[in-house]
Amino acid sequence: MIAMTSSASLVADQPPRCLTLDAQLCFALYSAHLAMGKVYRRYLAGLGLTYPQYLVMLVLWETDGITVSALGERLYLDSATLTPLLKRLQALGLIRRERAQADQRQVLISLTPAGRDLRRQAGDVPQGVMCATGFAPGQAQQLKAQLETLRTHLLRAQAGALQAGTPGAGTIDSTT
């Protein structure tokens, strides 16, 4: 025999609003990131670049001859993530990787002539992506500033959690 359920118990079985997918800031960021990636993929295909490779090239177009560690800091990536990206860009003939003369432990990343020329070809990418967002330039700048503030707060929170040894912040909690 099937028991009838009252509407009160149906509500009680529902997760609190804070535990729904649509209430999650992280999901809004994640799904927007996926959508943005698809837009970039369309524009970058003609350049032969992936989005992470494009980010590396943007940094190098700003500051040619940067160390791998400085590049990683700028992009919030570690060297284990950067190395395959850089090897691929080198294989494409866009960059050179060379040991620094002053300190052989450091690797300098420099643009090749082809890497510098690619900058001209990439000139339409930002405008195309901006059009795809549907934002006015002021709206996009405001959102960018809010996201940068969010990143700063999250990095500070992570650093504080690591210093405090908070479970889930890089340490193992054996009590759970």
N, C-alpha and C positions, 0 to 999 in steps of 0.2 A: 504494500500500500504506500502511496506517495503522500507525504505530508505537505500541506499547503504552507507557504511561507508568507509571513506578513511583510508589508512594505517596510516596516521598521527594521526587520532583520536584513532585508536587502540592502538598506542604507548602511547598516552596521558592517555588512560584508564588503562594502566598497572601501578602497584605500582612501586615506585622507588626501585632500586636494594636493598637498605638498608631495605626495608620492605618485602623482600621475605624470606621464611623459610630457604632456603639454605645459606643465608647470615648471619644468626644468630649464633653467638658464643654460646649462651645459648642452642640452639637446638643441636649443635654438641656435647656439653658437656652432655646434657640430653640423647640423643640417645646412646652415648658411655656408659653412666652410665647404661642404660637399658641393653645394650649388655653385659657389664661387669657383671651385676647382674645375667644374665642368665648363664654365665660361672661359676660364684661362686656358684650358686644354685646347679649345677651339682656336684661340688666338695664337697660342704658342706652337701649335702643330707645324705651321709654316716656317717657324724658326728652327724647328728640330729640337726644341727644349721641353723638358718637363717643368712643372711649376717650381720644385725645389732648385733645379738648375737655373731657372730664371732669377730666383732670389739671389743666388750666388753671383750671377752676372750683374744684377742691379748693384750689389755691394762693390764689386770690382769696377764698375763704371764710375762709381763715386770715388773709390780709393783703390787705385791700382797698386800692386806690390804689397799687399797685406799678408800678414802671417796667418797660418791656418787657425791658430788659437784666437786671434783677433776676429777673424771671419766667423768662427764658431760663436764667440760672444755676441757679435752683431746679430746673428741669425738665431740665437738661443739653441744651438746644436752642438753636440759633442764631436770630437774628432772621429770617432768610430762611425758616426752617421755621415760626416762630411767627406771622409776619404773616398768612398765609392762614387759619390757625386763628382768630386774633383777629378778622379781618374777618368770618368766618363767624359767630362768636359775637356780634359787633356786629349783623350782619344778623338774627340771631335775637332781638335785643333784650335780650340777657343782660348785655352789657358796654358801656362807653363807652371810647373811646380819645381822649385829649386831650393836647395839648402841655403840658408843665410850664411854669408861669408863671416860675419861677426860671431855667430852662434850656430854651429852646425846642428844643434838640436831643433832649431826652428826651420820651418818650411815656408818659403814665400810663394805666394800665388800672384802671377802676373798675367795680364791679357796679352794674347798674340794679336797681330794685325787683324786676323779674322774675327777675334773676339771684340776688338774695338769697332770693326765695321758692322758687327751684328747690332750694335746700339742703334744705328740709324734705322735698321730694319724693324727694330722693336718699338719704334716711336709711336705707332698707332695702338699698341696694346693698352696703355692706361686709359686712353679715351674710349676705346671699345668696351672695356670692362666698366668704366664709369657709366656709359650709356646703358649697359645691361642692368645696372643697379636700379635705374629709375630715379636716382637721387639727384637733387640739385647739388652743385659743388659744396655749398655751405652745409647741407645735410650730411654729406659724405665726410667732410672734415670734422663735424661734430661727433659723428659715430666713431670715427677713427680715434679722436681724442678720448672718448669714453672707453673704448677698447684698450687703449694704451694705459689708462688709469686702472682698469680692471686687471690687466696683466701685471702692473706694478704691485697692486694689492695682493694678488694671488702669489706672486713670487716672494713677497715679504711674509705672507702667511706660511708658505712652505718653508722658508728659511727659519722662521721662528719655531715651527713644529719640529724641524730637524734638530735645532739647538736644544729644545726641551725634551727630545726623545719621545715625542707623541706617537702612540701606535698608529700605524698606517702612513707614517711620514718617513719611510725608509728604515724603520726598525720593525722587528717582529714582536708581536704581543703574544706571549705564550699563555695568557689567561683566557683567550677567546676560543 
